[in-house]
């Protein structure tokens, strides 16, 4: 009996997301403070999402404020996840 290849995932109707550049290249271009924070973060963050928050919080002018904002967002995500597992 010949093997058939199942291609269910390839028929998904979800939008395909293409990266503009490799993730490690994006990571390497981040500011040093943000790279250090990502290295010690509890959750896996994409370089793009971390940089977006960093810029919105004024990371270039106030790195401490931007890191505090990232910590607050991460803590909120951890609390939300903990509530799911308590049920």
N, C-alpha and C positions, 0 to 999 in steps of 0.2 A: 504494500500500500504506500503510495508516494506521500511524502510529508507536505502539508499545506502550510503556507506562511500566513499567520494571522496579522493583519495590519489595522487593528482597531484604532490604535492611537494616531495613526496617520490620517484617519478620516475625521478627526475631531473638527468641530465647527468653531472652536475657540480661536481667537486671534493669535497668530504667531508673532512672537516678540523676537526681534533681531537685535543683537548687541552691536553697537557701533564700533566697539573696540573690545579686546579681551579683558576679562575682569581683573587679572593681575596687572595689566598695564594701567587700568583705571585706578587701582589701589596704589600703585607706585607714584602716581601724580598727586595724591592727596597731601594736604599739609601734614607735617610730622606729628603735630598734636592729635590730629584726627586719626592718623594711622595707629598711634599708640593706644588711643581709646578703643579702636576697632579690635586691636590685638587682645585687649583685656575684656571685651564685651561679653556678656552672658549669652546673648542671642547672636545668631549669624546675621550680619547686615550686609547688604550689597554696597559696594563703594558709591554707587550713584545715589541711593537713598540717603546714606549718611552724609554725603556732600550736599545734598539738597537741604537737609535740616541744618547743617553747618552754616551754609550761606544765608539761609533765612534767619538764623539766630545771630548773624553778624560775626561769624567766626574769625574773619580776617582782622576785625578791629577789637573784638572781645572774645578771645578763645575760651576763657573760663565760663562765660555766659553760654556759649555754644555747647560746651561740654556738659554743663549743667542741664541744658535743654535735652541733649541726647540721653543723659542719665534718667531724666524724668520720663521721657517717652519709653525708654526701655523698661523702667520699673512699672509703668502702666501696662505695658504688654505682658510682663511677667505676672502681674496681679490678675489680669484678665484670663490668662492661661491657667492660673491656679484655680480660679473659680470654676472653670470648665471641668477640671479633674476632680473637684470636690463633689460634684453631683453624682 
